[in-house]
């Protein structure tokens, strides 16, 4: 089946995926073996389940290979079976499907996040996906699905790897999102990506269907689905859970009935979902009920799904967006692009970059963000003395501290490719000339990595007249459209040339006007105008005002020049527009600001000042702890995101250590916490984040690791005598172990407070298991620990 | 003596589109607000376990119909199937309860669901009959065309139906979400 044939099939009505595998295996009694190993140890169980899905009406069957990538299998200690698990996964599904269903190779998370949220390199994660996709492809899957991914960068790496293996088979890309607490807030992934950033990026990447799955039941996932549908033009897919799990007779069960599942899930087909199935807790009976209900309404509002499949669906607001992992930034009404990450004529700055000292870059990023930049331009200039690693590292560092999208002014192709490979969202590529070679190269990068492009009004030379530049741009756009790059992804640069070299600025202004009339968005490198001139600021400001008056949409400019910025805002007012200022953290606490910005040196200065009047202990327990509390609240209110929270906790560690060294008394922690992931569960990321945030909050944290049997946890509690034990369980199959540990601690008469968390836990289960508390995120865990130990804010 | 058919759930679950249209959501191509969408779904789910669906049916040669009037449009048929369908009393009681307590929105939605459920049940049974008997007339009910409502009682008596009764004066059926139907076969 080709991709075109697949999309054509979607025009006829929705395709049904299957439901869960893990929870069905668990129900069948396979509780102590990784689900994927059943392909080898009990293939008949997998086959029978898949046959039931076919009988229920599934017409896309997934291979039982959800966790079968090398990184995940290594954590389960079954790495050596990777080839066989994937091979048998395909063969079993093909046998069960016969000619009644397509077989899609199922790929999910490695269980680790790529840097900077996690520790693994992007290359390692990419290689793991590449290896798995290659086996699945070799044994003949009809297509691929990437699902249950919560980190946008990991998803992008999976897509790139699959497309490297095969770009002729259909690919469904799905992420998982938490529900938002407020109707005005966007649902976000656990790593802080709003659903609209995901949807918008997927418009560019080489995937056929875009969707969401897991975490939420069909009722709750509807609002996430609705939001996604507003930001992607691609066909949509959705796989909700069967509601929230309950504990029944000591076993964790998803109890949403097929009727309830189908009534709510069907709404998403009516709102345009082209592919639908079930995730955790769903079985053949859920798929059957859904199919019955949807089939009763063959023509009910499904036209949107058809149009998406045909490629004729267009979003109503065709605004051009750029994004970081946490923010979607519209170019409209105007996008000031910070120009100062540019070491031209600054030898010391150049040396710092060469030596991987990116502190100044990070400071400049933060400064420009505060000044009101909407994007950050990265222009190192000194590319001859740099390596791909420089670009990789700077993208990772900026991803960690800045919420702004990046503009890559990188001339060397392999450096640009490295930066794009590391970038998690939708960047701006600066720039292409109107030559066949330049356009082909940039179009290829845009198609692979996504993004927008600055198109220069020049070919081999620069046209002297406005008409010449206008025609040059239009010729370039025509060529890019021929290469499948929409004009909505282009910012045309009419070229600003130096006044000092007798260039006529009126040519640029007229070109802006002509392009604006044609509906083409424009940008320019403003500061070039006054190069070598006296009164640069005045010249730049006057020219910007005139350009905005003629329709300019963006400028690479000095956002620190407040006069220029004011005139930009005033000019926008005159054309009836207001610059939408990005949301800033509103805090009067300098510690909070420095912690959020990762400014360790600045924090040391602040500490020096505090030490003049307070003891190290007072600073540690009152000043720093208070700042971390405020940061926790900002996170809870969704003003900052998970990467900010982790950065703040990381930044606080050396500061706490310094204060402890200065203190006369022994190390003063507010409490001691032992953390562990329970037996059979190898998910570690959430627990690590909780540990980092608790440390940042003044707790002594002893993390004994993952897949810990109850006895090991008991021993650790006896050894370390903590105030609190934190237990993590991600999987429905392991959540019962939390109760086991809780019971064991009670049997031994140990007086310790138990808290729990993880995707499969909830407040009610925690209470039933005998835990004193539950939290679904790191910030909540810190708050909970403070409450349990009665620590005052 | 009539045959009794106990339908599967799939036979009487109504189309969501028809349910919403019946409830008065005209122009349903536009999206419902989230709260209303949830309410319509809650009612849809509430209704399902209340259904006690049953169909009594009898197919007889046209010469054996006795006192029952044969519609004009049945000319030339050799057999007639009479059937009485119902989704039971419990759903009607719930509608009344909502109505009495002033929860009119819920009563309206549930009533719409029940009407569409009965229609779905009849449609599906109609399809089953046509598969067996092939060429037939339209499905008719007393009260339409040249069939008087009083025919309801005659048919109920013919089928000796115990689950549906008819009011002696108004000729209305009880439970209300019931129908009496007939199809002629050539």
HADDOCK unambig.tbl for C-alpha pairs under 7 A between the chains (distance, minus, plus):
assign (segid A and resid 259 and name CA) (segid B and resid 45 and name CA) 6.94 0.50 0.50
assign (segid A and resid 260 and name CA) (segid B and resid 45 and name CA) 6.30 0.50 0.50
assign (segid A and resid 263 and name CA) (segid B and resid 41 and name CA) 6.29 0.50 0.50
assign (segid A and resid 264 and name CA) (segid B and resid 41 and name CA) 6.70 0.50 0.50
assign (segid A and resid 292 and name CA) (segid B and resid 10 and name CA) 6.74 0.50 0.50
assign (segid A and resid 293 and name CA) (segid B and resid 15 and name CA) 6.78 0.50 0.50
assign (segid A and resid 296 and name CA) (segid B and resid 15 and name CA) 5.13 0.50 0.50
assign (segid A and resid 297 and name CA) (segid B and resid 15 and name CA) 5.72 0.50 0.50
assign (segid A and resid 297 and name CA) (segid B and resid 16 and name CA) 6.94 0.50 0.50
assign (segid A and resid 297 and name CA) (segid B and resid 17 and name CA) 6.43 0.50 0.50
assign (segid A and resid 300 and name CA) (segid B and resid 17 and name CA) 6.40 0.50 0.50
assign (segid A and resid 301 and name CA) (segid B and resid 29 and name CA) 5.79 0.50 0.50
